[in-house]
Amino acid sequence: MSTPAWDRGHPMVDDWLTGLAESPWALPLLAALVFGDAFLVVLPGETAVTAFGALAVATGHPFIVAVILVAALAAFAGDTCCYLIGRTVGLERWRWMQQPKIRAAFDWARARLHRRAGAVVFTARFIPFARLAVNLVAGASHVPAARYLGVTGTAALGWAAYQALIGAAAAVLLPGGPIVAVLVSIVVALAIGFVVDAALARRGVVPTAPADTPPADPLG
């Protein structure tokens, strides 16, 4: 019986992906994408972690633990920078901050930080624009740094492990070489993200809080 075309992979692409995985620039590239994703949600931070998780299993490089740790540190660094921007610049400085949808997102984040800060920080790590709003508002509201960043660090580690293990699972379960593992893992991660976003939207996790919601209190 002949092997299906999808199971054979594509030698040139597989070789390129293997070379990327073995490159000394692999983890710095991952870190840059994840860090940048904290500010520019159009960057593929999540999909990069998932793809490298798949490569870690499909090619043996880089080590899956290294993928998780580098992604977690980069995510934590990006979230911390957003928090510091909110604390030093506030939420009024730049024109994009005045757009109605942005203001609504800030109001939403402020209300939830006031009520259940720990839960919203952890949840927002998995929702690109929500985490940007939460981090900026937390800084602007002067949420105590030590406790806030402690939760942020835990959330970053959980997020990195989750994204990388999706890719690793795809590489274990599906034959076809690196290209199949990477493509399928990215599709699965995006599909899960879409389902989560839709579920949260149906439950009312949307920017609805009034603008005069009190500033966030210490985490708890």
N, C-alpha and C positions, 0 to 999 in steps of 0.2 A: 504494500500500500504506500503510495507516495505521500510525502509530508505536505500538508497544506501550505500555501504560499505565506499566510500570515505567521505560521509557525517557524518558517525558515529565517525570518528577519531580513534585513537588508545589509549585506556585508560592509558596504562603504559607510553607511550611517552607523552601524554597530561599531566599526573600527573608530569612527570619529568620537562617538560617545565614550568608548573605552579610553581613548586618548585623553578626553576631557576629564574623566573620572580620575585618571592616574596623574594628571597634571598638578604641579605644585600650586597652580592658580585656582584649582577647583574650589577649595574651601574659602579663600579670599573672595572669589566671585560670589559664592553663596552668601557670605557675610554682607557683601556690598548690596546685593539685591534685597536681603531681608531688612537691613538697616534703612535703606532708601524707601522701602515699602511703608515704614512708619510715617513718612511725610507725604509720599506720592503713592496713593493707593492704586494707581494704574500699574505700578511695577509688580512683576510676578513673584512676590516673596513667598507666598504659600506654595505655588506650583514649583518653585525652585527647590524648596525643601523636600517636597514629595518626589520630584524627579531625582534628586540626589539620594534620597532614601532607596529608590528603585535601583539606581546605579550601584549603590553600596552592596546590594545583594547580588545583582546580575553580574557585576564585574569584580567584586571584592574590594573596590576602591571608591571613594574613601571609606574608612570604617564607619559603620552606622552610628556608633557612639560619638564619633567626631562630628558627624553631620548634625546630630541632635544638639550637642554642646555648642557648636559654633552658631547654629541657628538660634538657639536660646539666648546666647550672649549678645548676638547682633540685635535680636528682637528687644531684649531688655535695654540695650544701649539706645536704640531708636525711641522706645517708649519714654526712657528717662530724658532724652533730649526734648521730646515734645512737652513733657511735664515742665522742664526748665524754661522752655519758650513761653508756655502759659504763665509761669510764675513771674518771669521778668518782663514780658511784652504785654501780657494780658490778652483780651479777646476783642479789642477794638482797633488795633493798630493798622491792620491792612485791609484793603478794600474788599477782598474776597470774604473776609470775616463778617461783612455787613449784609451779605446776601440772605434773603429770607430763609432759605433752606438750611444755610449754615447756622443762622441764629436759632432756628428751631432745633437743630441737632445739639447745639450748646445747651439750650434749655432742657432738652431731654436728658442729657448727661448730668447736668447740675441737679435735677430732681432725683435721679437715681443714685447719684453719689451721696446725696443727703440722706436717703432712706436706707440703702443697702450697698454701701460702697464696695465691700469685698466681692460680693457676687457680681456687681456690674463690671468691675475691673476685669475679673476673670472671664466673664462672658464676652466683653467687648474685644478681648484679644483675638477672638475667632471671627470678628466682623470688621473688615478693614476700615470703613469710614467711622464706625462707632468707636473704635479704639483711638483714632485720631482725636475725635471730639472729647472722649473721656479723659485722655491724657492732658490735653490743653486746658480743659475746664478744671481738672484736679489741681494743676499748677496755679491757674488764675485764682482758684478758690482757697489756695494755701492749705490744702490737705497736708498734714504732717508728712514730710518726705520719707522718714525712716519706715513708717508703717505702710505708706502707700507703695513705696518701691519694693518692700518685702513681698506684698501681694503681686505686684507686677512681675517680679522675678520668678515667682512660683508659676504664674500664668504663662510666662514666656517659655518656661521649661516644659510645661504640659502641652502647650501649643506645638512646640518643636517636635516633641516625641510623637504626638498624634499625627502631624503631617508626614514625618519621615516614615513612620510605621505603615501608613497607607501605601506608600511607595514600596516599602519592603515586602508587604503582603502581596502586592501585585506581582513583584518579581518572583516570589516563591511559588505562587499559585499558577502563573501563566508561563508557558514555554514561549520561545520565539526570540530570545536574546534581549539585549539592552533596549532596543528601540520599542519593542512591544511592551516591556515593563514600564518604560518611561511614559509612553503615550497612554496606556491604559490607566496607570496610576494617576496621571494628571486628570483624565476624564472622570475617574471615580472621585477624586478630591473636589473637582469643580461641581460635580453632581451633588455630593454631600453638602457642600457649602450652599448651593442653591436651595436644597431642601431645608437646611437649618434656617436660612434667611427667610424663606417663605413661612416656616412654622412660627418663627419669632414675630413676623409681621402679623400673622393671624391672631397671635396672643396679645397683640397691642404693644409690642416692644418698638415703639415709634416715638419721634420727638413731639410730645404733646404737653410738656410741662410749661407753666407760665413763666414769663421772663423774670419775674421777681421772686422765684424760688430761692430760699435762703442758701447761702454758701455751704459747701460740704463740711461735715464734721469729721473728726478722726474716724478711721476705719473701725468697723465693727459689725 
